[in-house]
């Protein structure tokens, strides 16, 4: 590994085999660098330089590298990230296209046909659903995370002025999930008016 390649890897944070190969680092060289403890293998196909800084959202970065550019952090993980859920997720919940699979028990995949380019916030290193999409998805996934969790998340977000009911409704309509929100509309509005 050249000094230039090393500098690039330090800046990248978590990186995939494909990213390393684009820099001219072969799979065999990656294996050698892991043995020499110059890089760490974080998970199958995901590595990080030993001197790279570990950002707070390292799990999100790894998950997005693993599941590709059409994936995004969502579900209970997103609600917890936005401080809209008290329950600490036991897995990293990921929205992925229907064909994606995971063998690792670290992830909880939400295979979805809803557009993965609507209500997504893209950072330099990972993708996460917006607050509005997190709430709408919570109602859709009420059987998996609990109806109360979804209602509470909506109430907290609106009362804290993180979003509005109109914005949540608009997101639900864009995703084609407005029926899930309509079903719980009275529970959300009733709490806001209290």
DRENTORKOL-610885 format. One line per 8 residues: for each residue x, y negated, z of N, C-alpha, C, CB. Coordinates in nm, 4 decimals. Each point is the difference from the previous one (the first is absolute). Glycine has a CB too. Layout:
X/Y/Z/X/Y/Z/X/Y/Z/X/Y/Z  ...;
//
This chain:
0.0851/0.1172/0.0000/-0.0851/-0.1172/0.0000/0.0899/-0.1238/0.0000/-0.1868/0.1241/0.1228  0.1591/-0.2133/-0.2151/0.0791/-0.1230/-0.0106/-0.0462/-0.1012/0.1059/0.0339/0.0400/-0.2490  0.0504/-0.1396/0.2806/-0.0421/-0.1029/0.0952/-0.1278/-0.0725/-0.0440/0.2395/-0.0286/0.0631  -0.2551/0.0072/-0.1943/-0.1198/-0.0663/-0.0512/-0.1245/0.0861/0.0257/0.1395/-0.1153/-0.1770  -0.1267/0.2468/0.1500/-0.1119/0.0915/0.0234/-0.0352/0.0044/0.1489/0.0695/0.1374/-0.2002  0.0335/-0.1379/0.2837/-0.0222/0.0042/0.1448/-0.0766/-0.1241/0.0461/0.2112/0.1349/0.0291  -0.1731/-0.2511/-0.0787/-0.0682/-0.1247/0.0348/-0.1462/0.0044/-0.0437/0.2174/-0.1248/-0.0209  -0.2406/0.1754/-0.0999/-0.1371/0.0111/-0.0508/-0.0846/0.0927/0.0872/0.0855/-0.0419/-0.2317;
-0.0273/0.1551/0.2722/-0.0741/0.0947/0.0837/-0.0325/-0.0584/0.1371/0.1122/0.1872/-0.1206  -0.0209/-0.2643/0.1772/-0.0251/-0.0632/0.1304/-0.1176/-0.0962/-0.0089/0.2432/0.0217/0.0586  -0.2510/-0.0953/-0.1684/-0.1081/-0.0979/-0.0186/-0.1351/0.0667/-0.0252/0.1683/-0.1598/-0.0909  -0.1666/0.2772/0.0271/-0.1247/0.0675/-0.0373/-0.0832/0.0462/0.1184/0.1140/0.0711/-0.2044  -0.0487/-0.0334/0.3136/-0.0732/0.0682/0.1066/-0.0224/0.1424/-0.0471/-0.1142/-0.2147/0.0812  -0.0025/0.2734/-0.0542/-0.0265/0.1353/-0.0499/-0.0004/0.0010/-0.1528/-0.1346/0.0518/0.2073  0.1969/0.0502/-0.2653/0.0046/0.0099/-0.1459/-0.0232/0.1432/-0.0441/0.1575/-0.1942/-0.0096  -0.2026/0.2073/-0.1138/-0.0296/0.1320/-0.0557/0.1188/0.0498/-0.0830/-0.2476/-0.0546/-0.0038;
0.2424/0.1805/-0.0328/0.1036/0.0588/-0.0855/0.0032/-0.0748/-0.1337/-0.0293/0.2277/0.1112  -0.0895/-0.2600/-0.1641/-0.0079/-0.0707/-0.1289/0.0696/-0.1355/0.0078/-0.2168/0.1167/-0.0503  0.1999/-0.1888/0.1613/0.0658/-0.1296/0.0154/0.1514/0.0166/0.0066/-0.2023/-0.0882/0.1193  0.2481/0.1920/-0.0493/0.1437/0.0258/0.0093/0.0570/0.0341/-0.1382/-0.0288/0.0810/0.2383  -0.0450/0.0002/-0.3131/0.0465/0.0386/-0.1335/0.0071/-0.1204/-0.0937/-0.0994/0.2273/0.0343  0.0070/-0.3224/-0.0200/0.0041/-0.1226/-0.0813/0.1272/-0.0799/0.0277/-0.2513/-0.0076/0.0002  0.3046/0.0216/0.1208/0.1244/-0.0692/0.0367/0.1227/0.0806/-0.0371/-0.1206/-0.1103/0.1859  0.0986/0.2299/-0.2393/0.1126/0.0833/-0.0403/0.0467/0.0973/0.1072/0.0670/-0.1839/-0.1469;
-0.1509/0.2081/0.2470/0.0346/0.0944/0.1072/-0.0793/0.1283/-0.0250/0.0479/-0.1885/0.1689  0.0238/0.2970/-0.1929/-0.0657/0.1269/-0.0331/-0.0574/0.0680/0.1248/0.1566/0.0262/-0.1948  -0.2410/0.0728/0.1705/-0.0591/0.0786/0.1083/0.1107/0.0690/0.0813/-0.2104/0.0363/-0.1383  0.3110/0.0153/0.0684/0.1112/0.0683/0.0685/0.0769/-0.0984/0.0888/0.0194/0.1637/-0.1922  -0.0003/-0.2865/0.1405/0.0717/-0.0997/0.0789/-0.0816/-0.0390/0.1238/0.1125/-0.0858/-0.2097  -0.2434/0.0801/0.1961/-0.0855/-0.0284/0.1160/0.0188/0.1068/0.1072/-0.1674/-0.1145/-0.1494  0.1691/0.2405/0.1063/0.0204/0.1108/0.0948/0.1336/-0.0141/0.0724/-0.1396/0.1499/-0.1456  0.2433/-0.1867/0.0690/0.1330/-0.0181/0.0600/-0.0015/-0.1159/0.0999/0.1079/0.0902/-0.2099;
-0.1744/-0.2007/0.1743/-0.0060/-0.1166/0.0881/-0.0763/0.0302/0.1293/0.0108/-0.1475/-0.2021  -0.1116/0.2350/0.1926/-0.0734/0.0419/0.1205/0.0931/0.0801/0.0907/-0.2193/0.0045/-0.1284  0.2964/0.0904/0.0688/0.0947/0.0812/0.0786/0.1062/-0.0870/0.0664/-0.0385/0.1923/-0.1559  0.0814/-0.2977/0.0844/0.1009/-0.0922/0.0549/-0.0610/-0.1028/0.0954/0.1329/0.0304/-0.2091  -0.2655/-0.0218/0.2277/-0.0748/-0.0898/0.0882/0.0098/-0.1472/-0.0399/0.0389/0.1634/0.1808  -0.0290/-0.1886/-0.3109/-0.0020/-0.1379/-0.0509/-0.1430/-0.0447/-0.0297/0.2297/0.0326/-0.0977  -0.3153/0.0659/0.0702/-0.1433/-0.0280/-0.0136/-0.0762/0.1057/0.0790/0.0315/-0.1069/-0.2301  -0.1553/0.0735/0.2663/-0.0858/0.0952/0.0718/-0.1103/0.0475/-0.0938/0.0492/-0.1123/0.2227;
-0.0809/0.2394/-0.2133/-0.1158/0.0540/-0.0717/-0.1169/-0.0123/0.0966/0.1396/0.1636/-0.1443  -0.2332/-0.2534/0.1124/-0.1115/-0.0264/0.0903/-0.1106/0.1031/-0.0182/0.0557/-0.2439/-0.0046  -0.0704/0.2862/-0.1176/-0.1025/0.0949/-0.0373/0.0367/0.0505/-0.1380/-0.1800/-0.1143/0.1411  0.1142/0.2192/-0.1849/0.0311/0.0539/-0.1315/-0.0117/-0.1092/-0.1067/-0.0816/0.2272/0.0736  0.1934/-0.2568/-0.1403/0.0021/-0.0981/-0.1081/0.0084/-0.1454/0.0439/-0.1285/0.1624/-0.1259  0.1389/-0.1873/0.2566/0.0089/-0.1373/0.0504/0.1229/-0.0119/0.0901/-0.2528/-0.0282/-0.0126  0.3370/-0.0722/-0.0170/0.1265/-0.0196/0.0711/0.0115/-0.1448/0.0469/0.1089/0.1822/-0.1374  -0.0123/-0.2060/0.2289/0.0310/-0.1365/0.0413/0.1490/-0.0058/0.0354/-0.2386/-0.0392/0.0864;
0.3020/-0.0716/-0.1200/0.1416/-0.0196/0.0334/0.0122/-0.0142/0.1512/0.0472/-0.1117/-0.2244  0.0598/0.1641/0.2829/0.0157/-0.0045/0.1458/0.0090/-0.1427/0.0548/0.1149/0.2198/-0.0145  -0.0698/-0.3146/-0.0662/0.0113/-0.1385/0.0460/-0.1184/-0.0867/-0.0411/0.2453/0.0257/-0.0118  -0.3466/0.0340/-0.0507/-0.1183/-0.0779/-0.0395/-0.0809/-0.0333/0.1245/-0.0069/0.1115/-0.2282  -0.0573/-0.2269/0.2275/-0.0830/-0.0367/0.1140/-0.1311/0.0782/-0.0064/0.1042/-0.2316/0.0088  -0.1547/0.2700/0.1071/-0.1243/0.0757/0.0083/-0.1141/-0.0970/0.0298/0.1231/0.2086/0.0794  -0.2008/-0.2421/-0.1806/-0.1114/-0.0913/0.0233/-0.1106/0.0653/0.0827/0.0543/-0.1137/-0.2154  -0.1400/0.0308/0.2729/-0.1108/0.0479/0.0831/-0.0899/0.0965/-0.0771/0.0074/-0.2146/0.1289;
-0.0259/0.1880/-0.2564/-0.0908/0.0805/-0.0812/0.0731/0.1115/-0.0751/-0.1466/-0.2005/-0.0237  0.2502/0.2555/0.0822/0.0808/0.1029/-0.0668/-0.0863/0.1194/-0.0431/0.1996/-0.0716/0.1364  -0.2960/0.1109/-0.0526/-0.0870/0.1131/-0.0347/-0.0811/-0.0302/-0.1255/-0.0133/0.0635/0.2425  -0.0309/-0.1891/-0.2553/-0.0776/-0.0399/-0.1177/0.0865/0.0074/-0.1251/-0.1432/-0.1500/0.1427  0.2666/0.1047/-0.1298/0.0916/0.0011/-0.1148/0.0259/0.1425/-0.0458/0.1071/-0.2119/0.0814  -0.0826/0.2996/0.0132/0.0286/0.1402/-0.0333/-0.1216/0.0628/-0.0681/0.1602/0.0179/0.1957  -0.2780/-0.0402/-0.1398/-0.1222/0.0575/-0.0560/-0.0248/-0.0498/-0.1424/-0.0952/0.0161/0.2314  0.1136/-0.1450/-0.2543/-0.0231/-0.0543/-0.1346/0.1038/0.0513/-0.0997/-0.1013/-0.2047/0.1031;
0.2244/0.2263/-0.0584/0.1018/0.0599/-0.0878/-0.0404/0.1436/-0.0334/0.1819/-0.1468/0.1008  -0.2293/0.2182/-0.0004/-0.0338/0.1413/-0.0177/-0.1185/0.0196/-0.0946/0.0875/0.0436/0.2293  -0.1916/-0.1261/-0.2145/-0.1227/0.0222/-0.0773/-0.0117/-0.0868/-0.1241/-0.1067/0.0628/0.2107  0.2036/-0.1492/-0.2349/0.0055/-0.0729/-0.1258/-0.0683/-0.1357/0.0009/0.0084/0.2177/-0.1062  0.0054/-0.2890/-0.0042/-0.0457/-0.1388/-0.0084/-0.1518/-0.0184/0.0028/0.2046/-0.0422/-0.1271  -0.2813/0.1490/0.1101/-0.1453/-0.0134/0.0061/-0.0548/0.0303/0.1386/-0.0100/0.0611/-0.2401  0.0963/-0.0347/0.3362/-0.0446/0.0301/0.1359/0.0006/-0.1276/0.0839/0.0895/0.2360/-0.0191  -0.1619/-0.2321/0.1317/-0.0027/-0.1134/0.0921/-0.0341/0.0491/0.1400/-0.0679/-0.1561/-0.1868;
0.1228/0.0885/0.2866/-0.0325/0.0303/0.1392/-0.1454/-0.0417/0.0218/0.2432/-0.0326/0.0791  -0.3214/0.1186/-0.0169/-0.1412/-0.0304/0.0220/-0.0544/0.0720/0.1211/-0.0272/-0.0355/-0.2429  -0.1048/0.0529/0.2472/-0.0658/0.0735/0.1071/0.0285/-0.0551/0.1380/0.0121/0.1974/-0.1428  -0.0016/-0.1067/0.2395/0.0221/-0.0381/0.1395/0.1343/-0.0706/0.0180/-0.1408/0.1940/0.0722  0.2399/-0.1584/-0.1533/0.1313/-0.0648/0.0086/-0.0124/-0.1492/-0.0306/0.1127/0.2158/-0.0669  -0.1878/-0.2512/-0.0363/-0.0188/-0.1408/-0.0364/-0.0780/-0.0737/0.1095/0.0041/0.0622/-0.2452  -0.1096/0.0004/0.2974/-0.0769/-0.0642/0.1075/0.0894/-0.0279/0.1204/-0.2090/0.1165/-0.0784  0.2920/-0.0197/0.1144/0.0912/-0.0172/0.1135/0.1025/-0.1099/-0.0288/-0.0306/0.2426/0.0608;
0.0822/-0.2462/-0.1826/0.0965/-0.1017/-0.0416/-0.0576/-0.1410/0.0166/0.0996/0.1640/-0.1625  -0.2283/-0.1800/0.1287/-0.0665/-0.1304/0.0110/-0.0591/-0.0251/0.1397/-0.0513/0.0149/-0.2442  0.0814/0.0727/0.3403/-0.0515/-0.0101/0.1373/-0.1520/0.0070/0.0046/0.1991/-0.1367/0.0599  -0.2564/0.2193/-0.1442/-0.1455/0.0171/-0.0036/-0.0425/0.1351/0.0562/-0.0088/-0.1499/-0.1988  0.1051/0.2292/0.2448/-0.0296/0.1308/0.0600/0.0926/0.0214/0.1191/-0.0761/0.0941/-0.2237  0.0210/-0.0365/0.3291/0.0799/0.0288/0.1197/0.0738/0.1323/-0.0118/-0.1627/-0.1304/0.1353  0.1039/0.2221/-0.2099/0.0558/0.1343/-0.0143/0.1275/-0.0033/-0.0840/-0.2308/0.0982/0.0206  0.3391/-0.0470/0.0349/0.1258/0.0088/-0.0739/-0.0102/0.1196/-0.0954/0.1338/-0.1049/0.1932;
-0.1172/0.0807/-0.3230/-0.0128/0.1116/-0.0950/0.1093/0.1051/0.0211/-0.1037/-0.1574/-0.1654  0.0638/0.2831/0.1616/0.0954/0.1087/0.0126/0.0743/0.0276/-0.1297/-0.1444/0.0967/0.1752  0.0926/-0.1506/-0.2844/0.0578/0.0170/-0.1334/0.0052/-0.1370/-0.0670/-0.0884/0.2393/-0.0193  0.1649/-0.2487/-0.0880/-0.0067/-0.1189/-0.0843/-0.1072/0.0296/-0.1048/0.2484/-0.0644/0.0381  -0.3586/-0.0109/-0.0349/-0.1105/0.0181/-0.0931/0.0355/-0.0700/-0.1306/-0.1692/0.0148/0.1898  0.1564/0.0559/-0.3006/0.0361/-0.0535/-0.1310/-0.1136/0.0179/-0.0996/0.2403/0.0496/0.0475  -0.2720/-0.1571/-0.1206/-0.0923/0.0091/-0.1131/0.0825/0.0425/-0.1204/-0.1579/-0.1794/0.0939  0.1145/0.2850/-0.1597/0.0742/0.0521/-0.1153/-0.0974/0.0411/-0.1097/0.1864/0.0791/0.1509;
-0.1366/-0.0679/-0.2761/-0.0857/0.0519/-0.1068/-0.0424/0.1440/0.0316/0.1157/-0.1503/-0.1685  -0.2275/0.1968/0.1109/-0.0542/0.1334/0.0323/0.0951/0.1168/-0.0200/-0.2148/-0.0926/-0.0617  0.3109/0.0793/-0.0296/0.0882/0.1146/-0.0295/0.1157/0.0159/0.0985/-0.0597/-0.0299/-0.2376  0.0839/-0.0664/0.3258/0.1137/0.0071/0.0938/-0.0263/0.1013/0.1101/0.0542/-0.2395/-0.0482  0.0524/0.3068/0.0898/-0.0058/0.0976/0.1093/0.1173/-0.0261/0.0935/-0.1143/0.1735/-0.1478  0.1019/-0.1285/0.2726/0.1103/-0.0128/0.0956/0.0130/0.1282/0.0792/-0.0348/-0.2485/0.0157  0.1575/0.2904/0.0030/0.0253/0.1181/0.0825/0.0397/-0.0412/0.1411/0.0702/0.1289/-0.2040  -0.0303/-0.2544/0.2198/0.0437/-0.0498/0.1300/-0.1201/-0.0341/0.0878/0.2103/-0.0892/-0.1049;
-0.2027/0.1242/0.2327/-0.1076/-0.0299/0.0938/0.0103/-0.1426/0.0542/-0.0085/0.2423/0.0609  0.1077/-0.3173/-0.1078/0.0205/-0.1388/0.0423/-0.1048/-0.0915/-0.0634/0.2469/0.0439/0.0259  -0.3036/-0.0008/-0.1394/-0.0911/-0.0849/-0.0764/-0.1418/0.0547/-0.0012/0.1916/-0.0699/-0.1407  -0.2845/-0.0217/0.1365/-0.1402/0.0362/-0.0212/-0.0397/-0.0682/-0.1305/-0.0543/0.0240/0.2531  0.0374/0.0545/-0.3567/-0.0305/-0.0563/-0.1312/-0.1494/-0.0222/-0.0168/0.2014/0.1135/-0.0938  -0.2340/-0.2305/0.0411/-0.1369/-0.0323/-0.0365/0.0001/-0.0046/-0.1524/-0.0501/-0.1328/0.2179  0.0116/0.2440/-0.2788/-0.0048/0.0045/-0.1462/-0.1228/-0.0781/-0.0438/0.1188/0.2264/-0.0102  -0.0984/-0.3236/-0.0752/-0.1106/-0.0883/-0.0353/-0.0061/-0.0300/-0.1488/0.0170/-0.0986/0.2254;
-0.1377/0.0803/-0.2724/-0.0206/-0.0420/-0.1388/-0.0289/-0.1495/-0.0059/-0.0868/0.2291/-0.0589  0.0739/-0.2940/0.1761/-0.0186/-0.1449/0.0001/0.1300/-0.0634/-0.0492/-0.1693/0.0101/0.1927  0.1608/-0.1239/-0.2598/0.1203/-0.0616/-0.0591/0.1087/-0.0270/0.1048/-0.1461/-0.1042/-0.1749  0.2671/0.1441/0.1416/0.1133/-0.0216/0.0907/0.0769/-0.1269/-0.0359/0.0173/0.2475/0.0327  -0.0854/-0.3391/-0.1007/0.0603/-0.1296/-0.0295/-0.0893/-0.1138/0.0498/0.1146/0.0996/-0.2011  -0.2210/-0.0651/0.2739/-0.0927/-0.0992/0.0557/0.0154/-0.0012/0.1517/-0.1636/0.0324/-0.1925  0.1809/-0.1515/0.2489/0.0118/-0.0107/0.1451/0.1286/0.0584/0.0542/-0.2442/0.0089/0.0110  0.3496/-0.0160/-0.0894/0.1309/0.0531/0.0398/0.0982/-0.1155/0.0127/-0.0463/0.2213/-0.1156;
0.1188/-0.2238/0.2258/0.1042/-0.1003/0.0209/0.1333/0.0670/-0.0302/-0.1366/-0.1256/0.1771  0.2110/0.0680/-0.2689/0.1300/0.0561/-0.0384/0.1112/-0.0816/0.0635/-0.0951/0.0845/-0.2179  0.1795/-0.0177/0.2954/0.1192/-0.0639/0.0534/0.1167/0.0473/-0.0862/-0.0946/-0.0130/0.2394  0.2145/-0.0236/-0.2037/0.1171/0.0445/-0.0772/0.0202/0.1503/0.0066/0.1047/-0.2199/0.0434  -0.1505/0.2826/0.0658/0.0364/0.1398/0.0192/-0.1160/0.0955/0.0282/0.2116/-0.0866/0.0823  -0.3327/0.0352/-0.0666/-0.1137/0.0888/0.0211/-0.1295/-0.0706/-0.0391/0.1234/0.1174/0.1860  -0.2293/-0.0378/-0.1968/-0.1333/-0.0522/-0.0330/-0.0949/0.0361/0.1141/0.0428/0.0215/-0.2515  -0.1275/-0.1149/0.2904/-0.0974/0.0241/0.1068/-0.1316/-0.0643/-0.0405/0.1817/0.0079/0.1779;
-0.2918/0.0526/-0.1353/-0.1310/-0.0564/-0.0314/-0.0185/-0.1309/0.0759/-0.0947/0.2309/-0.0409  0.0143/-0.3205/-0.0134/-0.0322/-0.1263/0.0683/-0.0913/0.0299/0.1190/0.0230/-0.1317/-0.2173  -0.0414/0.0325/0.3029/-0.0898/0.0172/0.1153/-0.1396/0.0384/-0.0484/0.1334/-0.1685/0.1339  -0.1812/0.0996/-0.2370/-0.1346/0.0278/-0.0513/-0.0127/0.1431/-0.0526/-0.0225/-0.2421/-0.0582  0.1226/0.2857/-0.0163/-0.0065/0.1372/-0.0532/0.0125/0.1013/0.1138/0.0994/-0.0777/-0.2194  -0.0166/0.0485/0.3184/0.0148/0.0913/0.1143/-0.1347/0.0212/0.0686/0.2384/-0.0764/0.0326  -0.3140/-0.0316/-0.0181/-0.1309/0.0095/0.0662/-0.0990/0.0771/-0.0866/0.0437/-0.2176/0.1178  -0.0498/0.1846/-0.2461/-0.0918/0.0699/-0.0909/0.0334/0.1496/-0.0041/-0.0260/-0.2106/-0.1389;
0.1547/0.2432/0.1277/0.0425/0.1412/-0.0032/-0.0341/0.0696/0.1323/0.1867/-0.0592/-0.1603  -0.1809/-0.0145/0.2719/-0.0341/0.0587/0.1300/-0.1455/0.0463/0.0010/0.1700/-0.1480/0.1127  -0.2593/0.0691/-0.1733/-0.1406/0.0429/-0.0084/-0.0142/0.1209/-0.0918/-0.0751/-0.2364/0.0411  0.1492/0.2375/-0.1495/-0.0045/0.1150/-0.0919/0.0516/0.1257/0.0702/0.0324/-0.1542/-0.1983  0.0706/0.1372/0.2819/0.0638/0.1134/0.0685/-0.0522/0.0196/0.1419/0.2026/-0.0393/-0.1378  -0.3232/-0.0106/0.1655/-0.0566/0.0054/0.1358/-0.0046/0.1425/0.0555/-0.1360/-0.2017/-0.0552  0.1180/0.3017/-0.0301/-0.0043/0.1384/0.0490/0.1378/0.0470/0.0460/-0.1911/0.0467/-0.1554  0.2983/-0.1097/0.1034/0.1363/0.0397/0.0371/0.0559/-0.0807/0.1174/0.0360/0.0657/-0.2369;
-0.0740/-0.1940/0.2450/0.0580/-0.0834/0.1065/-0.1032/-0.0513/0.0995/0.1754/-0.0659/-0.1602  -0.3017/0.0882/0.1330/-0.1050/-0.0395/0.0925/-0.0695/-0.1279/-0.0413/0.1260/0.1117/0.1785  -0.2579/-0.1060/-0.1713/-0.0836/-0.1147/-0.0349/0.0291/-0.1182/0.0933/-0.1789/0.1565/-0.0865  0.1971/-0.1265/0.2137/0.0283/-0.1063/0.0984/0.1295/-0.0739/-0.0322/-0.1212/0.1330/0.1734  0.2212/-0.0585/-0.2188/0.1282/-0.0610/-0.0360/-0.0195/-0.1005/-0.1128/0.1220/0.2086/0.0714  -0.2007/-0.1722/-0.1717/-0.0251/-0.0886/-0.1139/-0.0769/-0.1248/0.0429/-0.0007/0.1993/-0.1522  -0.1052/-0.1797/0.2303/-0.0810/-0.1137/0.0455/0.0827/-0.0931/0.0876/-0.2068/0.1421/-0.0104  0.2824/-0.0846/0.1029/0.0840/-0.0804/0.0900/0.1045/-0.0796/-0.0794/-0.0344/0.1705/0.1834;
0.0963/-0.1074/-0.2833/0.1006/-0.0678/-0.0828/-0.0619/-0.1201/-0.0709/0.1227/0.2181/-0.0326  -0.2413/-0.2000/-0.0245/-0.0687/-0.1096/-0.0695/-0.0322/-0.1127/0.0967/-0.0970/0.1633/-0.1640  0.0442/-0.1285/0.2816/-0.0359/-0.1019/0.0996/0.1226/-0.0803/0.0446/-0.1891/0.1464/0.0775  0.2975/-0.0762/-0.0460/0.1226/-0.0681/0.0462/0.0533/-0.0923/-0.1087/0.0556/0.1956/0.1490  -0.0477/-0.1464/-0.2713/0.0551/-0.0792/-0.1112/-0.0814/-0.1275/-0.0233/0.0850/0.2116/-0.1058  -0.2170/-0.1996/0.1129/-0.0859/-0.1165/-0.0243/0.0040/-0.0966/0.1177/-0.1486/0.1410/-0.1439  0.1385/-0.0884/0.2659/0.0038/-0.0866/0.1196/0.1347/-0.0703/0.0137/-0.1634/0.1527/0.1132  0.2716/-0.0862/-0.1529/0.1346/-0.0583/0.0085/0.0304/-0.0911/-0.1189/0.0745/0.2020/0.1269;
-0.1709/-0.2130/-0.2174/0.0129/-0.0824/-0.1203/0.1151/0.0436/-0.0908/-0.0957/-0.1877/0.1302  0.1210/0.3192/-0.1310/0.0991/0.0564/-0.0923/-0.0604/0.0140/-0.1386/0.1114/0.1230/0.1890  -0.2445/-0.1105/-0.1930/-0.0740/0.0105/-0.1253/-0.1443/-0.0397/0.0266/0.1530/0.1839/-0.0861  -0.2358/-0.1747/-0.0172/-0.1426/-0.0311/0.0156/-0.0822/0.1165/-0.0525/0.0446/-0.2483/-0.0221  -0.1705/0.2502/0.0609/-0.0895/0.1042/-0.0488/-0.0157/-0.0101/-0.1513/-0.1214/0.0004/0.2203  0.1213/-0.1229/-0.2726/-0.0097/-0.0184/-0.1458/0.1194/0.0618/-0.0721/-0.1292/-0.2111/0.0376  0.2497/0.1902/0.0155/0.1205/0.0574/-0.0624/-0.0035/0.1533/0.0046/0.1311/-0.2056/0.0662  -0.1768/0.2597/0.0460/-0.0104/0.1459/0.0123/-0.1016/0.0527/-0.1007/0.0612/-0.0117/0.2452;
-0.1753/-0.0584/-0.2554/-0.1042/0.0393/-0.0951/0.0483/-0.0062/-0.1440/-0.1700/-0.0823/0.1606  0.2457/-0.0224/-0.1927/0.0542/-0.0149/-0.1353/0.0967/0.1154/-0.0328/-0.0245/-0.2520/0.0185  0.1090/0.2878/0.0795/0.0934/0.1113/-0.0201/-0.0757/0.1306/-0.0202/0.1718/-0.1181/0.1398  -0.2749/0.1415/-0.0606/-0.0799/0.1221/-0.0127/-0.0604/0.0092/-0.1399/-0.0513/-0.0054/0.2471  0.0029/-0.1069/-0.2969/-0.0603/-0.0028/-0.1342/0.1052/0.0292/-0.1074/-0.1718/-0.1666/0.0807  0.2916/0.1044/-0.0673/0.1082/0.0228/-0.0975/0.0423/0.1465/-0.0046/0.0789/-0.2339/0.0385  -0.0827/0.2994/0.0768/0.0414/0.1401/0.0080/-0.1144/0.0963/-0.0330/0.1684/-0.0661/0.1720  -0.2896/0.0117/-0.1849/-0.1158/0.0855/-0.0238/-0.0424/0.0758/0.1241/0.0720/0.0214/-0.2348;
-0.0409/-0.0769/0.3527/-0.0296/0.0665/0.1269/-0.0997/-0.0797/0.0849/0.2286/0.1016/-0.0063  -0.3060/-0.1901/-0.0574/-0.0897/-0.0856/0.0776/-0.1088/0.0779/0.0733/0.0450/-0.1795/-0.1637  -0.0795/0.2983/0.1173/-0.1026/0.0802/0.0695/0.0474/0.0396/0.1404/-0.0818/0.0876/-0.2227  0.2123/-0.0649/0.2398/0.0537/0.0355/0.1319/-0.0119/-0.1176/0.0961/0.1591/0.1622/-0.1075  -0.1370/-0.2814/0.0578/-0.0082/-0.1201/0.0830/-0.1453/-0.0338/0.0321/0.2130/-0.0849/-0.1024  -0.3003/0.0960/0.0045/-0.1424/-0.0299/0.0179/-0.0597/0.0852/0.1115/-0.0171/-0.0619/-0.2427  0.0579/0.1862/0.2491/-0.0503/0.0944/0.1007/0.0270/-0.0502/0.1426/0.0377/0.1885/-0.1626  0.0726/-0.2605/0.1824/0.0398/-0.0456/0.1339/-0.0125/-0.1513/0.0182/0.1550/0.1932/0.0097;
-0.2159/-0.2602/-0.1045/-0.0082/-0.1461/-0.0002/-0.0584/-0.0553/0.1304/-0.0258/0.0085/-0.2481  -0.0849/0.0485/0.2947/-0.0667/-0.0506/0.1209/0.0885/0.0133/0.1230/-0.2198/0.0610/-0.0999  0.2934/0.0480/0.1098/0.0885/0.0213/0.1159/0.1112/-0.1054/0.0033/-0.0494/0.2477/-0.0074  0.1002/-0.2834/-0.1105/0.1078/-0.1007/-0.0079/-0.0556/-0.1385/0.0324/0.1215/0.1383/-0.1742  -0.2301/-0.1755/0.1075/-0.0585/-0.1337/0.0165/-0.0519/-0.0176/0.1429/-0.0627/-0.0051/-0.2451  0.0003/0.1066/0.2995/-0.0518/-0.0072/0.1368/0.1077/-0.0337/0.0998/-0.1728/0.1637/-0.0615  0.2896/-0.1080/0.0456/0.1117/-0.0243/0.0930/0.0574/-0.1392/-0.0181/0.0530/0.2436/-0.0016  -0.0567/-0.2940/-0.1212/0.0567/-0.1324/-0.0266/-0.0881/-0.1084/0.0616/0.1036/0.0851/-0.2137;
-0.2340/-0.0629/0.2089/-0.0949/-0.0991/0.0507/-0.0097/-0.0021/0.1507/-0.1255/0.0273/-0.2080  0.1767/0.0740/0.2765/-0.0076/0.0076/0.1477/0.0758/-0.1139/0.0652/-0.0202/0.2480/-0.0148;
//
